[in-house]
Amino acid sequence: MEGNERAWTNPEIPGGAAAPSGFPPQAQPAVPQQPAAQPAASVPPTAWPQQPQQTQPAPPAGWPQQPAPQAGWPAASVPPSGHYAAGHPAGYGAPQPPVAAAPAPVPDYGRIGGALLAFIILQAVHSFFMLSGFPSVLEDSFTGILQPPIGVTRAGSAVYAAATVVSLVTLVGYAVFIIMALVQLITRNSAFLRSFQVAGIVAVAGNLAVFVLKEFLKISGLYEGYLWGVDYYWMLVVLALLWTIFWTLYFVRSVRMRAFMSPSNPYTLEQGVPYIEKALFGRGMKG
């Protein structure tokens, strides 16, 4: 019994005790086996259909190709494909080299244009209508000298005749000088500004003289009826004065005029401008 008790405490027996001698050995309990490690990626059987590889379709012929990156430039990023590719131009994300700004166009001041062209057109139209009315002015002048209007006294008829003669001389003198100024301007003659100013002085002085004579005839009692045209001549005085001053200021200060008068070698203020130096007035208006 003592041997049997020692056998029961034998550590070699699984479970903490050894089987006593004479007893049949007990069956070992089945130990579950650990499954083998699974491969990293399962390979589909050869019979399975293979997934086709996605490739980017080539652009049709004639479409712009993405430019190859230049030496030293980073590679262009690939534009998005599929739905997000819509709206992105070719070369999306590629750095573009700097583009030099185009030089500003230089105006051609050697030709007639701008305000200079407007002056020539307006002055030519005015001269045409003025010369067209010359026969009527001439007829009124002879009528005023030979047949004074009814109601004018002897002294009044002399004043009226003087007013008509001055009006005729003013018209002829202004037409001569303004046409001369236009011809000199087109031919780039440096005396054009002086001729233009002389025409303006003739217009202002002549119309002012006619206005004074007719106003004197009206308020002196030498003419009993209504004297037509007094306010008209005063309006001519104001228009002639403003016209002459305005265009003199333009001719003196305009860069186009300085270049137009000498296309091969434009005038500067340091060298002196011949057509300004020959002007009657306005030389101090230079900018």
C-alpha positions, 0 to 999 in steps of 0.5 A, spaced: 500 500 500 505 504 501 508 503 494 501 504 491 501 511 495 507 513 492 505 511 485 499 516 486 504 522 487 509 520 481 510 527 478 511 523 471 504 521 470 500 527 466 495 530 470 499 530 476 499 523 478 502 517 475 498 511 474 499 505 479 503 499 477 499 494 474 494 498 471 493 499 464 496 506 461 490 511 460 489 514 453 492 521 452 487 527 451 487 529 444 491 536 444 488 541 438 493 542 433 494 550 431 492 551 424 498 553 419 500 560 418 495 563 412 499 566 406 500 574 405 495 574 399 491 568 397 492 566 390 486 565 386 485 558 382 487 558 375 480 557 373 478 563 376 477 569 371 483 574 372 481 582 373 483 586 367 488 591 369 486 599 368 489 603 363 489 610 361 486 611 354 490 614 349 487 621 347 485 621 340 489 624 334 489 631 334 488 633 341 494 637 345 499 633 348 502 635 355 509 638 354 515 635 357 518 638 363 524 642 361 531 641 364 531 643 371 524 644 372 520 639 377 516 634 373 508 636 372 503 633 376 499 628 373 492 631 372 486 627 375 482 622 371 475 619 371 470 624 373 474 629 376 478 630 369 473 634 366 474 641 366 482 641 367 486 643 361 492 639 358 498 640 362 494 641 368 499 643 374 505 644 370 509 650 372 509 655 366 515 659 364 514 667 365 512 671 359 515 678 358 509 683 357 508 686 350 511 693 349 506 699 349 504 701 342 507 708 340 502 713 337 504 715 331 504 723 331 507 724 325 500 723 321 494 728 322 489 725 327 486 726 334 484 733 335 488 736 330 484 732 325 478 735 328 480 742 327 482 741 320 475 738 319 471 743 323 475 749 320 474 747 313 467 746 314 466 753 317 470 756 311 466 753 306 459 755 309 462 762 310 464 763 303 458 760 300 454 766 304 459 771 301 454 773 295 449 775 300 453 779 304 456 782 298 449 784 296 447 787 303 453 791 303 451 794 296 444 795 298 446 798 305 451 803 301 446 805 295 439 804 299 439 805 306 433 802 310 427 807 311 427 811 317 435 812 317 437 819 317 443 822 313 448 821 318 445 814 320 445 812 313 453 813 313 454 809 320 450 804 317 454 804 310 460 803 314 458 797 318 456 794 312 463 795 309 466 793 315 462 786 315 464 785 308 472 786 309 472 782 316 469 776 312 474 777 306 480 778 311 478 772 315 477 767 309 484 769 307 488 768 313 484 762 315 485 758 309 492 760 309 493 757 316 490 751 314 494 750 307 500 752 312 498 747 317 497 741 312 504 742 309 508 743 316 509 750 315 512 753 321 508 760 320 501 757 320 500 759 328 501 766 326 496 766 320 491 762 325 492 768 330 491 773 325 485 770 322 482 770 329 484 777 331 481 780 324 474 776 326 474 779 333 476 786 331 471 786 325 465 783 328 466 788 334 466 794 330 460 792 326 457 791 333 459 798 336 456 801 330 450 798 329 449 799 337 450 806 336 445 807 330 440 803 335 441 808 341 443 814 338 436 815 335 439 815 328 434 809 326 427 809 328 426 802 326 428 795 328 435 794 327 436 787 326 443 783 327 446 787 333 446 781 338 448 776 332 455 780 331 456 780 339 455 772 339 460 772 333 465 776 337 465 771 343 465 765 338 471 768 335 475 770 341 474 763 344 476 759 338 482 763 337 484 762 345 482 755 345 486 752 339 492 756 340 493 753 347 492 746 344 497 748 338 502 750 344 502 745 349 500 739 344 505 733 343 502 731 337 503 738 334 510 738 336 511 731 333 507 733 327 511 739 325 517 735 324 516 727 324 523 726 322 526 730 328 520 732 333 521 739 337 522 739 344 522 745 349 529 745 350 531 746 342 525 751 341 519 750 337 519 754 331 512 755 330 511 757 337 516 762 336 513 765 330 506 766 334 503 773 336 501 770 343 501 764 347 509 763 347 508 763 355 503 757 355 508 752 353 507 746 358 
